[in-house]
Amino acid sequence: MRWWKTVGLAGLVGVAATGVVIAREERRRRAYTPDEVRERLHARLGATPPAPGGEADG
């Protein structure tokens, strides 16, 4: 029954590592100022090709 402890410990380590990665990415994402977010969104919008068929209003 000792191998169950090893499997459980490995699972716990995996969950902890995933939490660390998610927390780090969340911190990095929240570090943007509103102006930086706006600039990035405008840059992404300018890089996308126009939709086929013209405007979406129909």
Secondary structure, 3 states (H helix, E strand, C coil): CHHHHHHHHHHHHHHHHHHHHHHHHHHHHHCCCHHHHHHHHHHHHHHCCCCCCCCCCC
